[in-house]
Amino acid sequence: MTATAVVTGASSGIGAATARGLAAEGYDVVLVARRADRIEALAEEITRSGHSARAQVLDVTDRDAVDAFAKALGPCDVLVNNAGGAIGTETVAEGDPGDWRRMYEVNVLGVLNMTQALLPELIAGGDGTVLVVSSVAGHGVYEGGGGYVAAKHGAHTLAATLRLELCGEPVRVLEVAPGMVKTEEFSLNRLRGDADRAEAVYEGVPDPLSAEDVADTIVWAVTRPPHVNIDLLVVRPRAQAAQHKIHRVKE
Ligand SMILES: NC(=O)c1ccc[n+]([C@@H]2O[C@H](COP(=O)([O-])OP(=O)(O)OC[C@H]3O[C@@H](n4cnc5c(N)ncnc54)[C@H](OP(=O)(O)O)[C@@H]3O)[C@@H](O)[C@H]2O)c1
């Protein structure tokens, strides 16, 4: 039987690229996001290319909706918890608690909701995989990143704790922690729609990662044999040796 993979945040960036990649590997991919038009168009594109995908409009922070989705889904073999993002670049002194709350909701509680809801099917399938897309922000701190850094540390902690708790169950827990990835919307959302500031994030960086680069690592980790658990994979562009060490070429 075809294995089923649920990918959250599949309407853009890393999630969309991961959905394409897993579909090409033969998974029946369930595309989860809030924007129907985008996931429906992607499901159509994947289906047209001879692979299998379906769209599911879902807000991962809405627990009742997540539970209803899980109940209707049936067998599930892979869950890629990718939905997430950053809001703002304010310091801790100036950050808006509402922004912090929203980042915690999607980056941590969204992962918790989806994982709790799908875990029974992931276990029942006999070889389940939960993958969390965290960030290098989940493994270090930087000024102006407080709320996002706290949330991504939460996502990392969830993944690491779950791995311990599931030891002995037939479910792997993987974490992929990307560095700088130039996606269409991530920085634009973080900078509240300011396109110039969003573009400046990547200014002079010879080759930031693309969504496809990260999707490649996710698909690779998911498609290892079931007994191989890629606990944590940190992936950065060559130009970013650390959060504060970015090579930029001056024009
Ligand atoms: N880009 C980077 O530099 C970078 C670096 C490290 C880690 N990451 C992480 O990688 C993941 C993907 O990032 P990206 O760059 O691909 O960002 P993106 O293009 O902004 O994509 C974010 C995705 O999450 C979905 N989403 C947001 N809130 C949601 C919710 N409540 N329920 C369901 N879906 C929701 C969005 O879809 P809808 O709006 O349609 O719901 C969208 O598909 C995120 O977790 C991000 O934190 C990104």
The ligand as an SDF file (V2000), in Angstrom:
LIG
                    3D

 48 52  0  0  0  0  0  0  0  0999 V2000
   13.3360   30.5440    5.5920 N   0  0  0  0  0  0  0  0  0  0  0  0
   14.2380   30.4090    6.5380 C   0  0  0  0  0  0  0  0  0  0  0  0
   15.2730   31.1160    6.5600 O   0  0  0  0  0  0  0  0  0  0  0  0
   14.0710   29.3720    7.6210 C   0  0  0  0  0  0  0  0  0  0  0  0
   15.1940   29.0310    8.3800 C   0  0  0  0  0  0  0  0  0  0  0  0
   15.0690   28.0890    9.3750 C   0  0  0  0  0  0  0  0  0  0  0  0
   13.8560   27.4920    9.6480 C   0  0  0  0  0  0  0  0  0  0  0  0
   12.7680   27.8440    8.9080 N   0  0  0  0  0  0  0  0  0  0  0  0
   11.4940   27.1890    9.2460 C   0  0  0  0  0  0  0  0  0  0  0  0
   11.0960   26.3970    8.1440 O   0  0  0  0  0  0  0  0  0  0  0  0
    9.6690   26.3280    8.0910 C   0  0  0  0  0  0  0  0  0  0  0  0
    9.2010   26.7460    6.7150 C   0  0  0  0  0  0  0  0  0  0  0  0
    9.7110   28.0410    6.4380 O   0  0  0  0  0  0  0  0  0  0  0  0
    9.6140   28.7370    5.0180 P   0  0  0  0  0  0  0  0  0  0  0  0
   10.8430   29.5520    4.8470 O   0  0  0  0  0  0  0  0  0  0  0  0
    9.2470   27.7600    3.9720 O   0  0  0  0  0  0  0  0  0  0  0  0
    8.4320   29.7600    5.3330 O   0  0  0  0  0  0  0  0  0  0  0  0
    7.1360   30.1990    4.5360 P   0  0  0  0  0  0  0  0  0  0  0  0
    7.4000   30.2070    3.0720 O   0  0  0  0  0  0  0  0  0  0  0  0
    6.6640   31.4410    5.2020 O   0  0  0  0  0  0  0  0  0  0  0  0
    6.1130   29.0170    4.8490 O   0  0  0  0  0  0  0  0  0  0  0  0
    5.4650   28.8580    6.0620 C   0  0  0  0  0  0  0  0  0  0  0  0
    4.3420   27.8590    5.8460 C   0  0  0  0  0  0  0  0  0  0  0  0
    3.6790   27.6400    7.0840 O   0  0  0  0  0  0  0  0  0  0  0  0
    2.2700   27.7040    6.8570 C   0  0  0  0  0  0  0  0  0  0  0  0
    1.5980   28.0840    8.0880 N   0  0  0  0  0  0  0  0  0  0  0  0
    1.8550   29.1630    8.8710 C   0  0  0  0  0  0  0  0  0  0  0  0
    1.0210   29.1770    9.9100 N   0  0  0  0  0  0  0  0  0  0  0  0
    0.2200   28.0850    9.7840 C   0  0  0  0  0  0  0  0  0  0  0  0
   -0.8520   27.5500   10.5400 C   0  0  0  0  0  0  0  0  0  0  0  0
   -1.2690   28.1590   11.6520 N   0  0  0  0  0  0  0  0  0  0  0  0
   -1.4450   26.3970   10.1310 N   0  0  0  0  0  0  0  0  0  0  0  0
   -1.0280   25.7970    8.9960 C   0  0  0  0  0  0  0  0  0  0  0  0
   -0.0110   26.2440    8.2400 N   0  0  0  0  0  0  0  0  0  0  0  0
    0.5830   27.3810    8.6250 C   0  0  0  0  0  0  0  0  0  0  0  0
    2.1050   28.7210    5.7310 C   0  0  0  0  0  0  0  0  0  0  0  0
    0.9120   28.4740    5.0120 O   0  0  0  0  0  0  0  0  0  0  0  0
   -0.4630   29.2680    5.1460 P   0  0  0  0  0  0  0  0  0  0  0  0
   -0.1340   30.7120    5.3800 O   0  0  0  0  0  0  0  0  0  0  0  0
   -1.1310   28.9980    3.8280 O   0  0  0  0  0  0  0  0  0  0  0  0
   -1.1750   28.6140    6.2860 O   0  0  0  0  0  0  0  0  0  0  0  0
    3.2960   28.3620    4.8540 C   0  0  0  0  0  0  0  0  0  0  0  0
    2.9580   27.2810    4.0060 O   0  0  0  0  0  0  0  0  0  0  0  0
    9.1620   27.2070    9.2420 C   0  0  0  0  0  0  0  0  0  0  0  0
    8.8990   26.3970   10.3720 O   0  0  0  0  0  0  0  0  0  0  0  0
   10.3450   28.1300    9.5120 C   0  0  0  0  0  0  0  0  0  0  0  0
   10.3300   28.6210   10.8290 O   0  0  0  0  0  0  0  0  0  0  0  0
   12.8520   28.7630    7.8820 C   0  0  0  0  0  0  0  0  0  0  0  0
  1  2  1  0
  2  3  2  0
  2  4  1  0
  4  5  1  0
  4 48  2  0
  5  6  2  0
  6  7  1  0
  7  8  2  0
  8  9  1  0
  8 48  1  0
  9 10  1  0
  9 46  1  0
 10 11  1  0
 11 12  1  0
 11 44  1  0
 12 13  1  0
 13 14  1  0
 14 15  2  0
 14 16  1  0
 14 17  1  0
 17 18  1  0
 18 19  2  0
 18 20  1  0
 18 21  1  0
 21 22  1  0
 22 23  1  0
 23 24  1  0
 23 42  1  0
 24 25  1  0
 25 26  1  0
 25 36  1  0
 26 27  1  0
 26 35  1  0
 27 28  2  0
 28 29  1  0
 29 30  1  0
 29 35  2  0
 30 31  1  0
 30 32  2  0
 32 33  1  0
 33 34  2  0
 34 35  1  0
 36 37  1  0
 36 42  1  0
 37 38  1  0
 38 39  2  0
 38 40  1  0
 38 41  1  0
 42 43  1  0
 44 45  1  0
 44 46  1  0
 46 47  1  0
M  CHG  2   8   1  16  -1
M  END
$$$$
